[in-house]
């Protein structure tokens, strides 16, 4: 039975209650629109933000961890105004080459602790090289290369590859960078497209306070009227463009959203904010009529990777007071090009999935908890394993690499973003050979668009938001937020709402 809507105002249904969906709803409601509904498949709002308290009263972040950048970042401004940011001086572990400090302990698999001078020489080189790549400072004839191949070339050309232990540190840098780019390997990520991402000014890793990222979600929810958000509402199909499902002449709304529980919602506009991973799995069956070929191709071509976390709670802290992270250096790590090529031929990598873990970092507000980061196919495989087995593997790694007496595990917790049917991964990446601007613009194009509308169909029936649709801020929470605002403002402008309110 279709839901009843009370006024002639446009009826707007938003699919997904992550930052994009909540930003769209907040923007519309702020301008006085009342017929706004958010349908969320999960039992909570937040999307790929998930703040938990599994180890006591203090929070951990299963998903999004930082607010990236400060200037012109709406989420940073919101968090600052609401006093949600962490106190100054809190060290936030980022596990990336550009943020390595002497407090990061780098161990080889033979229990050798490398000097900070050796590590910083290589990580510093890697960080400077990545800065040049972001600034598009490389020869044009390398544009079609993978990021991994270019990094390898420059490393050899620098002469640093001849320095003792330099190669294993460099492999760690590439492995750690996979976390930032949400890719399976540096050898699958596009060199030329990386510079299109725009980092905002100010510190890159801004940490939330003791209420976590959920506190930011709560602020957005606080501004929405009761009953706007409807959880556990998985969308099965969206009938649009006067398809057979919406051809009833008595119905004034061109879109009909059908949920898996049978409830239906009529709308003038639907804003799709589900993850790209979810679209990859469901786009072919979710829309009637089917999405245009160009949009379906964009969904296929853009990458969507998995970044997973493994939280280890120990009975007591066993690492030194001046240690904030234990990084693992493999002689044959998975970001070694020869190893990568060999592993591509079969699934033998599954036996060594743990080699993709960059290391184990301290967790803010927890004295006895470490977090391991792992990406790509190895992360997806890890999600299938029992937490007990994962914990045993991680403890073995810590003992083997450090040679320390590791205290007993109290509990293990893994993220499951890939196996979650409503996310199917973590965030967007750009594979080799993909024109990200072209594909992201195609993904963000509303249906029918104002520029190419069919006069027989009402425009802007289906709109698209989410971090994957933002050309410059993809992978980030503020990119998701701004994309939701973008689509809401598109509708407000179309209806002249801002002019009359």
SVG drawing of the C-alpha trace seen along z (x, -y; Angstrom):
<svg xmlns="http://www.w3.org/2000/svg" viewBox="-7 -35 80 56">
<polyline fill="none" stroke="black" stroke-width="0.4" points="0.0,0.0 1.5,-3.4 2.2,-6.0 0.0,-9.1 1.6,-12.6 -0.3,-15.6 0.7,-18.7 1.6,-19.8 5.2,-20.3 7.6,-17.9 7.8,-14.5 11.4,-13.5 12.7,-10.1 16.4,-9.7 17.9,-6.2 20.6,-5.8 21.3,-7.6 25.0,-8.2 26.5,-11.6 25.3,-12.2 21.7,-11.2 21.6,-13.2 23.2,-16.2 20.6,-16.2 17.7,-15.8 19.1,-18.5 19.4,-21.0 15.9,-20.3 14.3,-20.5 16.2,-23.7 14.5,-25.3 11.1,-24.3 10.3,-21.2 8.2,-18.8 7.7,-15.9 11.2,-14.3 11.8,-10.7 15.0,-8.8 15.0,-5.0 17.9,-3.3 18.5,0.5 20.5,0.9 19.2,0.5 21.1,-2.7 22.0,-6.0 25.6,-6.8 26.4,-4.6 30.2,-3.9 30.5,-5.7 30.2,-3.3 31.2,-4.3 31.2,-1.5 32.2,-0.9 33.2,2.8 36.0,2.4 34.3,0.4 33.1,-3.2 35.5,-4.7 34.8,-4.7 36.4,-3.0 35.7,-3.8 34.9,-0.7 34.6,-2.9 35.5,-6.5 38.1,-7.7 39.2,-11.3 37.9,-14.6 40.3,-15.3 41.5,-18.9 40.0,-22.0 39.6,-25.0 36.2,-24.9 35.4,-21.6 31.8,-21.7 32.2,-18.7 35.2,-20.2 33.4,-23.5 30.3,-21.6 32.5,-19.5 34.4,-22.6 31.2,-24.6 29.7,-21.6 32.9,-21.1 33.2,-17.5 36.9,-17.5 39.5,-15.8 41.5,-17.8 44.8,-19.3 47.8,-17.2 46.1,-13.9 48.3,-11.8 46.3,-10.3 47.9,-7.3 47.5,-7.4 49.7,-4.5 50.8,-6.4 54.4,-7.1 54.0,-10.8 53.0,-10.6 55.7,-8.2 57.5,-9.3 60.3,-7.8 57.5,-6.4 56.7,-4.0 58.7,-0.8 59.6,0.9 60.5,4.6 61.6,7.0 60.3,10.6 63.6,11.6 62.9,9.4 65.3,6.7 64.2,3.2 65.3,0.7 66.7,-2.7 64.4,-5.7 67.0,-7.3 66.8,-4.4 63.0,-4.4 62.6,-8.2 65.0,-8.3 62.8,-6.0 59.4,-7.2 60.5,-10.8 61.4,-10.1 58.1,-8.3 56.1,-11.2 57.9,-13.8 57.4,-11.6 53.6,-11.3 53.4,-15.1 54.9,-15.5 52.4,-13.0 49.5,-14.9 50.8,-18.0 51.0,-16.1 54.7,-16.6 55.7,-13.6 56.6,-13.1 53.5,-12.9 54.7,-9.6 54.1,-8.0 50.4,-9.0 49.1,-5.6 51.2,-3.9 50.1,-2.4 51.0,-4.3 53.1,-1.3 55.2,-1.1 56.0,-4.8 56.9,-4.6 59.2,-1.7 60.9,-3.5 61.6,-6.6 62.8,-4.6 65.4,-2.8 66.4,-6.0 67.0,-7.7 69.7,-5.1 68.0,-4.4 67.2,-0.9 70.8,0.0 70.6,-1.1 70.3,1.8 66.7,2.6 65.4,-0.2 63.5,2.1 61.4,3.6 60.6,0.2 59.6,-1.0 57.3,2.0 55.7,1.1 55.2,-2.4 53.3,-1.1 51.3,1.3 50.4,-1.5 49.4,-3.7 46.9,-1.1 45.0,-1.9 44.7,-5.6 43.7,-4.8 41.4,-1.8 42.9,0.2 44.0,3.8 47.5,2.9 49.5,-0.2 49.9,1.7 46.2,1.4 45.8,-2.3 46.0,-5.0 49.0,-7.4 47.5,-10.2 44.2,-10.3 45.6,-10.7 46.2,-14.4 42.5,-15.1 41.8,-14.5 42.0,-17.9 43.3,-17.9 41.9,-20.7 44.2,-23.0 44.9,-22.4 46.0,-19.1 44.8,-16.1 44.0,-13.9 41.5,-15.6 40.3,-13.3 36.9,-13.4 36.6,-13.5 35.3,-10.9 31.9,-10.8 33.4,-9.8 32.2,-10.3 28.7,-9.3 28.4,-12.7 28.6,-14.4 25.9,-12.1 23.8,-12.9 24.0,-16.6 22.5,-16.1 19.8,-13.8 18.9,-16.4 18.0,-18.8 15.5,-16.4 11.8,-16.2 10.6,-13.0 9.8,-10.1 11.9,-11.5 14.4,-8.6 13.0,-5.1 15.5,-2.3 15.4,1.3 13.9,0.2 15.8,2.0 14.9,0.8 14.1,3.5 13.2,1.6 12.8,-2.0 10.2,-2.5 10.8,-5.8 10.3,-7.5 6.6,-6.4 7.6,-2.8 4.8,-0.2 5.1,-0.5 4.1,-4.2 1.8,-4.4 -1.4,-4.8 -3.0,-8.1 -4.3,-8.8 -0.8,-8.9 0.8,-12.4 4.2,-11.2 6.5,-9.8 8.6,-7.6 7.6,-4.6 10.1,-3.1 9.3,0.5 10.9,1.8 11.7,5.5 9.0,5.5 6.4,4.6 5.9,0.9 5.9,-1.6 6.8,-5.3 5.7,-7.6 8.0,-10.5 8.7,-13.3 12.4,-12.9 14.6,-10.1 18.1,-10.8 20.3,-7.7 23.2,-7.9 24.0,-4.2 27.7,-3.2 29.3,-2.5 29.9,1.0 26.2,1.5 25.5,0.0 28.0,2.4 26.0,5.3 22.4,4.0 22.3,1.3 21.3,3.8 18.2,5.0 17.4,2.0 16.0,-0.3 13.0,0.0 13.7,-1.1 17.4,-0.3 19.9,-3.0 21.5,-4.5 24.5,-2.6 26.9,-5.4 25.9,-5.3 26.2,-1.6 29.6,-1.7 30.7,-4.3 29.6,-2.1 31.7,0.8 34.8,-1.2 35.3,-3.1 36.9,-1.1 35.6,-0.5 38.0,1.0 37.9,2.5 39.8,1.1 39.4,3.3 40.4,2.9 41.3,5.6 41.0,4.5 43.0,6.5 42.2,5.9 45.0,7.3 44.9,8.1 47.5,5.5 49.8,3.3 53.0,5.1 54.6,2.4 56.9,-0.4 55.5,-3.7 57.1,-5.6 55.7,-3.2 52.6,-4.2 52.7,-1.7 54.4,1.6 55.0,1.8 55.7,5.0 58.4,5.3 58.4,8.4 61.3,9.4 58.7,10.6 55.7,8.4 52.6,8.3 53.5,4.9 56.8,6.3 56.2,6.3 57.6,9.8 55.4,11.1 52.4,9.2 52.8,10.7 53.2,14.2 50.2,13.9 48.0,12.8 48.3,16.2 46.4,18.1 44.8,17.7 47.9,18.7 47.9,15.3 45.1,16.5 47.5,18.5 49.5,15.3 46.6,12.8 48.1,11.4 51.1,10.0 48.8,7.2 48.6,5.9 50.7,2.7 51.1,2.9 49.3,2.5 48.7,-1.0 47.5,-2.3 43.9,-3.4 42.9,-6.8 41.5,-6.6 42.6,-2.9 45.8,-1.8 45.6,1.9 44.1,1.9 45.9,2.1 44.4,1.8 45.7,3.5 44.9,2.1 44.5,4.3 43.2,3.6 42.0,5.1 41.3,8.8 43.2,9.8 40.8,7.7 37.8,9.2 39.2,12.7 40.0,11.7 36.4,10.9 35.4,14.5 37.7,15.9 36.6,16.4 37.8,13.7 39.5,16.3 41.7,17.4 42.4,13.8 43.5,13.0 45.8,16.0 47.5,15.0 48.0,11.4 49.5,12.5 51.9,14.8 52.9,11.9 53.5,9.6 55.6,12.2 57.6,13.1 58.4,9.6 59.1,8.0 60.4,10.8 58.5,9.3 56.4,11.2 52.9,10.5 50.1,10.5 47.0,12.6 44.2,11.5 41.0,10.5 39.0,9.9 39.2,9.5 36.9,7.4 37.0,7.1 35.2,4.7 33.0,6.3 32.5,3.5 32.9,5.9 30.5,8.6 27.9,6.0 25.4,6.2 24.6,2.5 28.2,1.2 30.2,3.9 33.4,2.1 34.8,-1.1 35.4,-3.8 36.2,-4.7 39.5,-4.4 40.5,-4.9 41.9,-1.9 44.5,-2.2 43.1,-3.3 40.0,-5.0 39.1,-8.6 37.8,-9.5 36.3,-12.9 34.3,-11.4 33.0,-8.4 32.2,-10.4 30.3,-13.0 28.4,-10.2 27.7,-8.7 26.4,-12.0 24.2,-12.9 20.6,-13.0 17.8,-11.2 16.4,-12.8 18.8,-15.7 17.7,-19.3 20.1,-19.5 19.0,-16.3 15.5,-15.9 12.8,-14.1 9.8,-16.6 7.5,-13.6 9.2,-12.9 9.5,-15.1 13.1,-16.0 15.3,-15.1 13.4,-12.0 16.5,-10.1 19.5,-11.9 22.8,-10.5 25.0,-11.5 27.8,-9.9 31.6,-10.2 32.0,-8.3 30.2,-11.1 32.5,-13.9 35.3,-14.6 37.7,-16.3 36.7,-14.9 35.9,-11.2 36.8,-8.8 36.0,-11.4 33.1,-12.1 33.1,-15.8 32.9,-14.7 29.9,-12.6 28.3,-15.5 28.9,-18.0 27.5,-15.7 24.3,-15.4 24.1,-19.2 24.7,-19.5 21.7,-17.3 19.4,-19.0 20.3,-22.4 19.8,-21.1 16.2,-20.3 15.7,-23.5 16.8,-25.5 14.6,-23.5 11.5,-24.2 12.5,-27.8 12.2,-27.0 15.1,-29.1 13.6,-32.1 10.2,-31.9 11.2,-30.9"/>
</svg>
